[in-house]
Amino acid sequence: MSEETTNSTVKLSIDGQEITVEAGTTVLEAARRIGIDIPALCYHPVLGGAGACRVCLVEVVAWGRRRMVTSCVYPAREGLEVYTNTEKVLRSRRAVIAMLLAKAPAAKVVQELAKKYGSTEPAYEPSDPEARCILCGQCVRTCNELIKVGAVNFAHRGQERKVGTPYNATSDVCLACGACQNLCPTGNIRIRDKRDLRAMLTWHTDVPWNKCSKCGQSYLPARLVEFLKQQCPVAAELVTICPRCRREGTAESFVQASVLADDE
């Protein structure tokens, strides 16, 4: 990319380092491009940021005004000055981490941040010493924005706020795909694969396995298979076959192709 600023790029400085990025890039993303570490628990490259966990706070100077912003959602602007390691920033992060430590004391990633920033005491007495959810919303956004089935969402307000299925009951639409677990930063979502089904323990939902149309082995949750068939009808037959049978089928096709080539 050219160093000259165009209508589609902006130039800013982060801790004294100048960088030119595409318009729409967040401060967090810009900082990570030049190796500056800003902690962020509610950010994922696939989803972007949500500004929920607040540990990504940085100090910015724009139009002569200095203030604190959440870097995962704050856009890079022309001439912006960003400071990620000032005493004010560190003090704010320690305060946020102390709150997270009280809300989710069993979350390993929160414990590691607390140790790194010297905020080892929770802001208040945890109500559940085994809690891991920080209400970052990654699972909600994954289910609603990526998978687009909306099996889970936020409920209640204030101290009672939580994430779950409607009325905290078994979900009729959860695919048991496990995407929410993969993107959860704290390990809060529990899944147990049993002989006959996948148990989404956190969502109180059990989904039976689909069996391979060739060998009869269980390999994917049945709802997920139906979902994939609807999303890609062309590959409907392919998703009914387990990975092992697909590999064997590919190998057999390769051998047959080789034999035909030799005969020619």
C-alpha positions as CSV (number, residue, x, y, z in Angstrom):
1,M,0.0,0.0,0.0
2,S,1.2,3.5,-0.8
3,E,2.2,5.6,2.1
4,E,0.3,8.5,0.7
5,T,-3.1,8.9,2.2
6,T,-6.0,8.5,-0.3
7,N,-9.7,8.7,0.1
8,S,-9.8,5.0,1.0
9,T,-7.0,5.1,3.6
10,V,-6.2,7.0,6.7
11,K,-2.9,7.7,8.5
12,L,-2.7,7.6,12.3
13,S,-0.1,7.1,15.0
14,I,-0.1,4.4,17.7
15,D,2.4,4.8,20.5
16,G,4.4,7.0,18.2
17,Q,4.4,4.7,15.3
18,E,2.8,5.9,12.1
19,I,0.6,3.5,10.1
20,T,-1.6,3.8,7.1
21,V,-4.7,1.6,7.0
22,E,-7.9,1.2,5.0
23,A,-10.8,3.4,6.0
24,G,-13.0,1.4,8.4
25,T,-10.2,-0.4,10.1
26,T,-10.5,-0.3,13.9
27,V,-7.8,1.0,16.2
28,L,-7.4,-2.5,17.6
29,E,-6.9,-4.0,14.2
30,A,-4.4,-1.3,13.2
31,A,-2.4,-1.7,16.4
32,R,-2.1,-5.5,15.9
33,R,-0.8,-5.0,12.4
34,I,2.2,-3.3,13.8
35,G,2.7,-5.7,16.7
36,I,1.2,-3.7,19.5
37,D,-0.8,-5.9,21.8
38,I,-4.1,-4.7,23.1
39,P,-6.1,-7.3,25.1
40,A,-9.7,-7.9,23.8
41,L,-12.1,-10.6,24.8
42,C,-15.2,-9.6,22.9
43,Y,-13.2,-9.3,19.6
44,H,-12.8,-12.0,17.0
45,P,-11.4,-11.6,13.4
46,V,-14.5,-13.2,12.0
47,L,-17.0,-11.2,14.0
48,G,-15.1,-8.0,14.7
49,G,-15.5,-6.2,18.0
50,A,-18.5,-5.5,20.2
51,G,-17.1,-3.1,22.8
52,A,-18.6,-5.3,25.6
53,C,-15.6,-6.5,27.7
54,R,-13.9,-3.0,27.8
55,V,-10.4,-4.4,28.4
56,C,-9.3,-3.0,25.0
57,L,-9.6,0.6,26.3
58,V,-7.0,3.0,24.9
59,E,-6.4,6.7,25.0
60,V,-6.9,8.8,21.8
61,V,-6.3,12.4,20.8
62,A,-8.6,13.7,18.1
63,W,-9.3,17.4,17.2
64,G,-7.4,18.4,20.3
65,R,-9.5,16.3,22.6
66,R,-8.1,13.4,24.7
67,R,-10.4,10.6,25.8
68,M,-10.7,6.9,26.5
69,V,-12.3,4.7,23.8
70,T,-12.9,0.9,23.2
71,S,-10.4,0.2,20.5
72,C,-12.2,-2.9,19.1
73,V,-15.0,-0.7,17.7
74,Y,-13.4,2.8,17.4
75,P,-12.5,3.5,13.8
76,A,-9.1,4.7,12.8
77,R,-9.2,8.3,11.7
78,E,-6.9,10.6,9.8
79,G,-4.4,12.2,12.1
80,L,-5.6,10.2,15.2
81,E,-3.1,9.8,18.0
82,V,-3.5,6.5,20.0
83,Y,-1.8,5.6,23.3
84,T,-2.1,2.1,24.5
85,N,0.1,2.0,27.5
86,T,-0.4,5.2,29.5
87,E,-0.9,5.1,33.3
88,K,-4.6,6.1,32.7
89,V,-5.0,3.2,30.3
90,L,-3.4,0.7,32.6
91,R,-5.4,1.9,35.6
92,S,-8.6,1.6,33.6
93,R,-7.7,-1.9,32.4
94,R,-7.0,-3.1,35.9
95,A,-10.4,-1.8,37.1
96,V,-12.1,-3.6,34.2
97,I,-10.3,-6.8,34.9
98,A,-11.2,-6.7,38.5
99,M,-14.8,-6.5,37.5
100,L,-14.4,-9.4,35.1
101,L,-12.6,-11.4,37.8
102,A,-15.6,-11.0,40.1
103,K,-18.1,-11.9,37.3
104,A,-16.1,-14.9,35.9
105,P,-13.5,-16.0,38.5
106,A,-13.0,-19.4,36.9
107,A,-12.3,-18.1,33.4
108,K,-8.6,-18.9,32.7
109,V,-8.2,-16.0,30.2
110,V,-9.4,-13.6,32.8
111,Q,-7.1,-15.0,35.4
112,E,-4.1,-14.6,33.0
113,L,-5.0,-11.0,32.3
114,A,-5.4,-10.3,36.1
115,K,-1.9,-11.7,36.6
116,K,-0.4,-9.8,33.7
117,Y,-1.9,-6.4,34.8
118,G,-1.5,-6.9,38.5
119,S,-5.3,-6.9,39.2
120,T,-5.6,-10.1,41.2
121,E,-8.3,-9.1,43.6
122,P,-12.0,-9.1,42.3
123,A,-13.9,-5.9,42.4
124,Y,-16.5,-7.6,44.6
125,E,-17.2,-11.0,46.1
126,P,-18.1,-13.4,43.2
127,S,-21.5,-14.9,43.5
128,D,-20.4,-18.1,41.7
129,P,-16.8,-19.2,42.0
130,E,-17.2,-21.5,39.0
131,A,-18.6,-18.8,36.7
132,R,-16.9,-18.3,33.3
133,C,-19.3,-16.1,31.3
134,I,-18.3,-12.4,31.0
135,L,-21.3,-11.5,28.8
136,C,-19.1,-10.7,25.9
137,G,-21.8,-11.8,23.5
138,Q,-19.6,-13.9,21.2
139,C,-21.9,-16.8,21.3
140,V,-25.0,-14.7,20.6
141,R,-23.3,-13.0,17.7
142,T,-22.0,-16.3,16.3
143,C,-25.5,-17.9,16.4
144,N,-27.3,-14.9,15.1
145,E,-24.9,-13.3,12.6
146,L,-22.8,-16.3,11.4
147,I,-25.0,-19.4,11.7
148,K,-28.2,-17.3,11.5
149,V,-30.5,-19.6,13.6
150,G,-30.8,-17.4,16.7
151,A,-30.8,-20.3,19.2
152,V,-29.4,-18.1,22.1
153,N,-29.6,-14.5,23.1
154,F,-29.4,-12.2,26.1
155,A,-32.1,-12.1,28.7
156,H,-32.8,-9.8,31.7
157,R,-30.9,-6.7,32.7
158,G,-28.3,-5.5,35.2
159,Q,-27.0,-8.0,37.6
160,E,-29.5,-10.6,36.3
161,R,-28.4,-10.3,32.7
162,K,-27.4,-13.7,31.2
163,V,-27.1,-15.6,27.9
164,G,-29.3,-18.6,27.2
165,T,-32.0,-20.2,25.1
166,P,-35.6,-18.7,25.3
167,Y,-37.0,-19.3,28.8
168,N,-33.8,-21.3,29.5
169,A,-35.5,-24.3,27.9
170,T,-34.4,-26.9,25.4
171,S,-33.9,-25.2,22.0
172,D,-35.8,-26.4,19.0
173,V,-33.5,-24.7,16.5
174,C,-30.0,-25.2,18.0
175,L,-27.9,-27.1,15.4
176,A,-25.4,-28.4,18.0
177,C,-22.7,-27.2,15.6
178,G,-20.4,-26.1,18.3
179,A,-19.5,-22.8,16.7
180,C,-20.5,-20.9,19.8
181,Q,-18.0,-23.0,21.8
182,N,-15.2,-22.4,19.3
183,L,-15.6,-18.6,19.5
184,C,-16.2,-18.3,23.3
185,P,-13.1,-16.7,24.8
186,T,-13.6,-18.0,28.3
187,G,-14.5,-21.7,27.9
188,N,-18.0,-21.1,29.3
189,I,-19.9,-23.3,26.8
190,R,-19.9,-26.9,27.7
191,I,-20.6,-29.7,25.1
192,R,-20.5,-33.4,25.7
193,D,-20.6,-35.9,22.9
194,K,-22.4,-39.1,23.9
195,R,-23.0,-42.3,22.0
196,D,-26.4,-41.4,20.6
197,L,-26.3,-37.6,20.7
198,R,-24.5,-34.4,21.3
199,A,-25.4,-32.7,24.5
200,M,-25.2,-28.9,24.5
201,L,-25.1,-28.7,28.3
202,T,-25.0,-24.9,28.6
203,W,-28.1,-24.6,26.4
204,H,-29.9,-27.6,27.9
205,T,-30.3,-29.1,24.4
206,D,-29.6,-32.6,23.1
207,V,-29.4,-33.3,19.4
208,P,-29.1,-36.9,18.0
209,W,-26.3,-37.9,15.6
210,N,-26.8,-38.4,11.9
211,K,-25.5,-41.7,10.6
212,C,-23.3,-42.1,7.6
213,S,-25.3,-43.3,4.6
214,K,-22.5,-45.7,3.7
215,C,-21.0,-47.1,6.9
216,G,-23.7,-46.2,9.4
217,Q,-21.4,-44.5,11.8
218,S,-22.4,-41.3,13.7
219,Y,-20.5,-38.3,12.6
220,L,-22.5,-35.0,12.7
221,P,-25.6,-33.7,14.6
222,A,-28.7,-34.5,12.6
223,R,-30.0,-30.9,12.7
224,L,-26.7,-29.7,11.4
225,V,-26.8,-32.1,8.4
226,E,-30.3,-31.0,7.5
227,F,-29.2,-27.3,7.8
228,L,-26.2,-27.9,5.5
229,K,-28.3,-29.7,2.9
230,Q,-30.7,-26.7,2.8
231,Q,-27.9,-24.2,2.6
232,C,-26.1,-26.1,-0.2
233,P,-28.5,-28.4,-2.1
234,V,-25.8,-29.2,-4.6
235,A,-23.7,-30.9,-1.9
236,A,-26.7,-32.5,-0.1
237,E,-25.5,-36.0,-0.9
238,L,-21.9,-35.2,0.2
239,V,-22.9,-34.1,3.7
240,T,-24.7,-37.4,4.4
241,I,-21.3,-39.3,4.1
242,C,-18.8,-39.3,7.0
243,P,-15.3,-37.9,6.5
244,R,-13.7,-41.4,6.5
245,C,-16.0,-42.7,3.7
246,R,-15.4,-39.5,1.7
247,R,-11.7,-40.0,2.0
248,E,-12.0,-43.6,0.9
249,G,-14.3,-42.6,-2.0
250,T,-11.8,-40.0,-3.1
251,A,-8.9,-42.5,-2.9
252,E,-10.9,-45.1,-4.9
253,S,-11.7,-42.5,-7.6
254,F,-8.0,-41.5,-7.8
255,V,-7.0,-45.1,-8.3
256,Q,-9.6,-45.7,-11.0
257,A,-8.5,-42.5,-12.8
258,S,-4.9,-43.7,-12.6
259,V,-5.8,-47.1,-14.1
260,L,-7.8,-45.5,-16.9
261,A,-4.8,-43.1,-17.6
262,D,-2.4,-46.1,-17.8
263,D,-4.7,-48.0,-20.2
264,E,-4.8,-45.0,-22.5
